[in-house]
Amino acid sequence: MAEPIVTETTTEVPEHEVLLTQAAAAKVASLLLQEGRDDLRLRIAVQPGGCSGLVYQLYFDERLLDGDAVRAFPTGTDGLTSVDVVVDRMSVPYLSGATIDFADTIEKQGFTIDNPNAAGTCACGESFH
């Protein structure tokens, strides 16, 4: 009797065009180490809302959903050598070419997003179109 032929299917996870600066990657790694978790990814998404129609969401997520695009970035730090950034299928076109940075100055602290696809932002700077 012949052995059944087993074919292995692999699903390729697409890569997105979002960039994470070295400062942002190091901050993400630091936050993950504080949480004591190395199984989380930074997810960035675009959702309806805000004054101009769209808002960014940044959060840690352990899930990898169908259609997600993933890209790994080196952290330049000990303990966690790279972090993954995940973008859902619907957000990919809105975020193509966007750069996520982390500012830590006397004027501003937090993640910033420079998005060439944003035609404009509202007065408060929290949403875009």
C-alpha positions as CSV (number, residue, x, y, z in Angstrom):
1,M,0.0,0.0,0.0
2,A,1.4,3.4,-1.0
3,E,2.0,6.0,1.6
4,P,-0.3,9.1,1.3
5,I,1.4,12.2,-0.2
6,V,1.5,14.9,2.4
7,T,2.0,18.4,1.1
8,E,3.0,21.2,3.4
9,T,1.4,24.6,2.9
10,T,2.9,27.6,4.3
11,T,1.2,31.0,4.5
12,E,3.5,33.8,3.8
13,V,2.9,36.9,6.0
14,P,3.2,40.0,3.9
15,E,5.6,42.8,5.0
16,H,4.3,46.4,5.3
17,E,6.0,49.7,4.5
18,V,5.9,51.3,7.9
19,L,9.2,52.3,9.4
20,L,10.1,52.2,13.1
21,T,13.1,54.5,14.1
22,Q,15.8,53.2,16.3
23,A,14.5,55.3,19.2
24,A,11.0,54.0,18.8
25,A,12.2,50.4,18.5
26,A,14.3,50.8,21.7
27,K,11.3,52.3,23.6
28,V,9.0,49.5,22.4
29,A,11.6,46.9,23.6
30,S,11.9,48.7,27.0
31,L,8.1,48.7,27.5
32,L,7.9,45.0,26.6
33,L,10.7,44.2,29.0
34,Q,8.9,46.2,31.8
35,E,5.8,44.1,31.1
36,G,7.9,40.9,31.2
37,R,6.5,39.8,27.9
38,D,8.4,38.9,24.8
39,D,5.4,37.4,23.0
40,L,3.8,40.8,22.1
41,R,3.9,42.8,18.9
42,L,3.4,46.5,18.4
43,R,0.2,46.9,16.4
44,I,-0.6,50.1,14.5
45,A,-4.0,50.6,13.0
46,V,-6.1,53.3,11.4
47,Q,-9.7,53.6,12.7
48,P,-12.6,55.9,11.9
49,G,-12.9,58.8,14.4
50,G,-11.6,62.2,15.5
51,C,-12.3,65.6,14.0
52,S,-10.7,64.8,10.7
53,G,-12.1,61.3,10.2
54,L,-9.3,58.9,11.0
55,V,-7.2,58.2,14.2
56,Y,-4.1,56.1,14.8
57,Q,-4.1,53.3,17.4
58,L,-0.9,51.9,18.8
59,Y,-1.1,49.0,21.2
60,F,0.6,45.7,22.1
61,D,-1.1,42.6,20.7
62,E,-0.3,38.9,21.0
63,R,-2.5,38.0,18.1
64,L,-1.6,37.7,14.4
65,L,-4.8,38.0,12.3
66,D,-5.4,36.9,8.8
67,G,-4.2,39.5,6.4
68,D,-1.8,41.2,8.9
69,A,1.4,42.5,7.5
70,V,4.5,42.2,9.8
71,R,8.0,43.6,9.9
72,A,10.7,43.1,12.4
73,F,13.0,46.0,13.5
74,P,16.3,45.7,15.5
75,T,16.2,47.4,18.9
76,G,19.9,48.0,19.4
77,T,19.3,47.0,23.1
78,D,20.2,44.1,25.2
79,G,17.5,41.7,26.3
80,L,15.2,42.0,23.2
81,T,17.1,42.2,19.9
82,S,14.1,43.0,17.7
83,V,10.4,44.0,17.9
84,D,7.7,43.2,15.4
85,V,5.3,45.8,14.1
86,V,2.0,44.6,12.8
87,V,-0.4,46.4,10.5
88,D,-3.9,45.0,9.6
89,R,-4.9,44.6,6.0
90,M,-7.3,47.6,6.0
91,S,-4.7,50.0,7.5
92,V,-1.8,49.1,5.2
93,P,-2.7,51.5,2.4
94,Y,-3.2,54.4,4.9
95,L,0.2,53.8,6.5
96,S,2.4,52.9,3.6
97,G,5.7,54.9,4.0
98,A,4.7,56.2,7.5
99,T,7.5,56.5,10.1
100,I,6.9,55.9,13.8
101,D,9.4,57.7,16.1
102,F,9.7,58.3,19.8
103,A,10.4,61.7,21.3
104,D,11.6,62.2,24.8
105,T,12.3,65.9,25.2
106,I,11.2,68.6,27.7
107,E,8.5,69.7,25.1
108,K,7.2,66.3,24.1
109,Q,7.3,62.7,25.2
110,G,5.6,59.9,23.3
111,F,5.3,58.2,20.0
112,T,4.9,60.3,16.9
113,I,3.7,59.2,13.4
114,D,4.9,61.0,10.3
115,N,2.5,59.8,7.6
116,P,3.0,61.0,4.0
117,N,-0.6,59.7,3.2
118,A,-2.3,62.1,5.6
119,A,-3.7,65.0,3.6
120,G,-4.3,67.1,6.7
121,T,-4.8,66.9,10.4
122,C,-7.3,68.5,12.8
123,A,-6.4,71.5,15.0
124,C,-5.7,69.2,18.1
125,G,-3.4,66.9,16.0
126,E,-5.2,63.8,17.1
127,S,-6.8,62.8,13.8
128,F,-6.1,63.0,10.1
129,H,-7.7,62.6,6.6
